Amino acid sequence: MFSLNLESSNDIFINENNIGSNGISYSTIPLYPGPRGGHAMVLDDNNSVIYLFGGWDGKNDLDDFWSFDINNETWRLISNNTQDENGPSSRSCHKMVFDSKFNRILLYGKYGTSEGADYYIHQYDIRLSEWTKFHCSMELKNGKLINSKGPGQIYDHQLVIDSEE
């Protein structure tokens, strides 16, 4: 028997047929993230929580968003499709950083062509459980930079933050 924590006072137990003790079928709710590469993870060490976003499962880029409670050793699916919640689209080779001062996650970059370009810094507010995004791009004309709001689309980069400033 598996335990699925749905953040309520009563745990729901799942039997071998994926039927919960509340009678609901949970066959479509994963209990933990599947295999992947090119994903990003950050640690909220104040709350002992690891956050995982996206990656590539061998066939597709992913846009699922998870948390792992280190103390309880439990996974929680925050979102199965962040793009539907004003969050980042599916991606791999992106980076994330945790900002402990403002209790938020910042995410930037993705692997892909200009057709799938994403010129946004995505911010996830832990307290509000919501995504916002900030435009970040370069504009070229005849091969010359004419307007810059950031580096444009990048992947396999590094991302850091100084939360003390």
WOURJO-V224988 format. One record per residue. N is the residue number from 1. PSI is psi in whole degrees, 0 to 359 (* if undefined). Layout:
[[N & PSI] [N & PSI]]
This chain:
[[1 & 135] [2 & 150] [3 & 132] [4 & 114] [5 & 115] [6 & 27] [7 & 39] [8 & 172] [9 & 341] [10 & 122] [11 & 147] [12 & 129] [13 & 136] [14 & 129] [15 & 181] [16 & 345] [17 & 12] [18 & 29] [19 & 125] [20 & 163] [21 & 347] [22 & 4] [23 & 358] [24 & 140] [25 & 130] [26 & 30] [27 & 340] [28 & 357] [29 & 113] [30 & 148] [31 & 342] [32 & 162] [33 & 144] [34 & 175] [35 & 144] [36 & 165] [37 & 166] [38 & 18] [39 & 176] [40 & 145] [41 & 148] [42 & 158] [43 & 126] [44 & 92] [45 & 342] [46 & 327] [47 & 4] [48 & 49] [49 & 135] [50 & 136] [51 & 139] [52 & 135] [53 & 135] [54 & 209] [55 & 191] [56 & 128] [57 & 10] [58 & 342] [59 & 320] [60 & 152] [61 & 151] [62 & 154] [63 & 38] [64 & 152] [65 & 124] [66 & 157] [67 & 149] [68 & 117] [69 & 111] [70 & 319] [71 & 320] [72 & 353] [73 & 49] [74 & 141] [75 & 148] [76 & 128] [77 & 111] [78 & 316] [79 & 136] [80 & 347] [81 & 87] [82 & 333] [83 & 328] [84 & 353] [85 & 31] [86 & 18] [87 & 189] [88 & 151] [89 & 173] [90 & 144] [91 & 165] [92 & 167] [93 & 26] [94 & 174] [95 & 153] [96 & 154] [97 & 146] [98 & 129] [99 & 102] [100 & 337] [101 & 319] [102 & 6] [103 & 57] [104 & 161] [105 & 135] [106 & 137] [107 & 136] [108 & 148] [109 & 164] [110 & 155] [111 & 137] [112 & 181] [113 & 174] [114 & 337] [115 & 328] [116 & 27] [117 & 146] [118 & 103] [119 & 43] [120 & 143] [121 & 121] [122 & 135] [123 & 130] [124 & 118] [125 & 115] [126 & 316] [127 & 320] [128 & 348] [129 & 49] [130 & 152] [131 & 143] [132 & 163] [133 & 152] [134 & 131] [135 & 137] [136 & 102] [137 & 171] [138 & 145] [139 & 123] [140 & 143] [141 & 120] [142 & 38] [143 & 4] [144 & 141] [145 & 121] [146 & 342] [147 & 126] [148 & 126] [149 & 16] [150 & 189] [151 & 358] [152 & 200] [153 & 128] [154 & 165] [155 & 161] [156 & 44] [157 & 191] [158 & 154] [159 & 126] [160 & 162] [161 & 146] [162 & 97] [163 & 349] [164 & 339] [165 & *]]
